[in-house]
Amino acid sequence: MPVIIKSFVGVFFFSLVVFLGIGIVNYQTDVNRAAGYKQDVIEELQNSNFAPNVLNACIQNGTNHNYEVCIDVSSGDGSHNTYTQSALAADTSDVTAAYVTVNYKSRLPFLGIETSNCLRGFAK
């Protein structure tokens, strides 16, 4: 009888470790995807010289991936504009730099944990 109880306890703890491990790997995958997306946005903005259609496309694609993308641009005259899903870019002819913020959510479903995270980067 003690062998059966030990076996069930062992299987329970083994299952717990497996599910926690899978959850942690999925959590880290969410973080890596968001970091990759942020880096892609920065590269696209730099390569397009901050073109408004590229800037808007980056914001829209972020929304499609459940990211909230906010791009704060600095112009040559020192002014700043912030572009988000609700305020898209129209004219970015004098933009010299951009501060990219990507907000995303990561989940650990087995433990019922969901966190809101933010990644930031600078494009010039």
C-alpha positions as CSV (number, residue, x, y, z in Angstrom):
1,M,0.0,0.0,0.0
2,P,2.7,2.6,0.8
3,V,4.3,1.9,-2.6
4,I,1.0,2.9,-4.4
5,I,0.8,6.1,-2.4
6,K,4.4,7.0,-3.1
7,S,3.8,6.3,-6.8
8,F,0.8,8.6,-7.0
9,V,2.6,11.3,-5.2
10,G,5.6,10.9,-7.5
11,V,3.4,11.1,-10.6
12,F,1.6,14.2,-9.2
13,F,4.8,16.1,-8.5
14,F,6.3,15.0,-11.9
15,S,3.1,16.4,-13.6
16,L,3.4,19.6,-11.6
17,V,7.0,20.1,-12.7
18,V,6.1,19.4,-16.4
19,F,3.2,21.8,-16.5
20,L,5.2,24.5,-14.7
21,G,8.1,24.0,-17.1
22,I,5.8,24.3,-20.2
23,G,4.2,27.4,-18.8
24,I,7.6,29.1,-18.1
25,V,8.8,28.2,-21.6
26,N,5.6,29.7,-23.1
27,Y,6.0,32.8,-20.9
28,Q,9.6,33.3,-22.2
29,T,8.4,32.8,-25.7
30,D,5.9,35.6,-25.4
31,V,8.7,37.9,-24.1
32,N,11.0,36.9,-27.0
33,R,8.3,37.5,-29.6
34,A,7.6,41.0,-28.2
35,A,11.3,41.9,-28.0
36,G,11.7,40.7,-31.6
37,Y,8.7,42.8,-32.7
38,K,10.1,45.9,-31.0
39,Q,13.4,45.4,-32.7
40,D,11.7,44.9,-36.1
41,V,9.7,48.1,-35.6
42,I,12.9,50.0,-34.8
43,E,14.7,48.6,-37.9
44,E,11.6,49.4,-40.2
45,L,11.5,53.0,-38.9
46,Q,15.2,53.5,-39.5
47,N,15.2,51.9,-42.9
48,S,12.2,53.9,-44.1
49,N,13.4,57.2,-42.7
50,F,10.3,57.4,-40.5
51,A,7.8,57.3,-43.4
52,P,4.2,57.8,-42.1
53,N,2.8,54.7,-43.9
54,V,5.5,52.5,-42.4
55,L,5.0,54.0,-38.9
56,N,1.2,53.4,-39.2
57,A,1.8,49.9,-40.5
58,C,4.0,49.0,-37.5
59,I,1.3,50.2,-35.1
60,Q,-1.4,48.3,-37.0
61,N,0.7,45.1,-37.1
62,G,1.3,45.4,-33.4
63,T,-2.4,45.6,-32.8
64,N,-2.9,42.4,-34.9
65,H,-0.3,40.7,-32.6
66,N,-2.1,42.0,-29.4
67,Y,0.6,44.5,-28.7
68,E,0.0,48.1,-27.9
69,V,2.6,50.1,-29.9
70,C,3.3,53.8,-29.1
71,I,5.8,55.7,-31.1
72,D,7.0,59.1,-29.8
73,V,8.8,61.0,-32.6
74,S,11.2,64.0,-32.3
75,S,11.4,66.5,-35.1
76,G,14.4,68.6,-36.0
77,D,12.8,71.7,-34.5
78,G,12.6,70.1,-31.1
79,S,8.8,69.3,-31.2
80,H,7.4,65.9,-30.2
81,N,4.5,63.9,-31.4
82,T,3.1,60.6,-30.1
83,Y,1.4,58.1,-32.5
84,T,-0.7,55.3,-31.3
85,Q,-3.6,53.2,-32.6
86,S,-6.0,56.0,-32.0
87,A,-3.7,58.8,-33.3
88,L,-2.0,57.7,-36.5
89,A,0.8,59.6,-38.3
90,A,0.2,62.0,-41.1
91,D,3.4,63.9,-41.7
92,T,6.8,62.8,-40.5
93,S,9.0,64.8,-42.9
94,D,11.2,66.4,-40.3
95,V,11.5,63.5,-37.9
96,T,15.0,62.8,-36.6
97,A,14.4,60.1,-33.9
98,A,11.7,57.9,-32.4
99,Y,11.1,56.3,-29.0
100,V,9.2,53.0,-29.5
101,T,7.2,51.5,-26.7
102,V,5.6,48.0,-27.0
103,N,3.2,46.9,-24.3
104,Y,2.2,43.2,-24.2
105,K,0.8,40.7,-21.9
106,S,2.4,37.4,-20.8
107,R,0.6,34.5,-19.2
108,L,1.4,31.6,-17.0
109,P,-2.0,29.8,-17.4
110,F,-1.2,26.9,-15.1
111,L,-0.8,29.3,-12.2
112,G,-3.4,31.8,-13.4
113,I,-0.8,34.6,-13.7
114,E,-1.0,37.3,-16.3
115,T,1.4,40.3,-16.3
116,S,1.5,43.4,-18.4
117,N,5.0,44.2,-19.6
118,C,6.6,47.1,-21.5
119,L,9.6,47.1,-23.9
120,R,11.2,50.3,-25.0
121,G,13.7,51.2,-27.8
122,F,15.1,54.1,-29.6
123,A,15.4,54.6,-33.4
124,K,17.4,57.4,-34.9
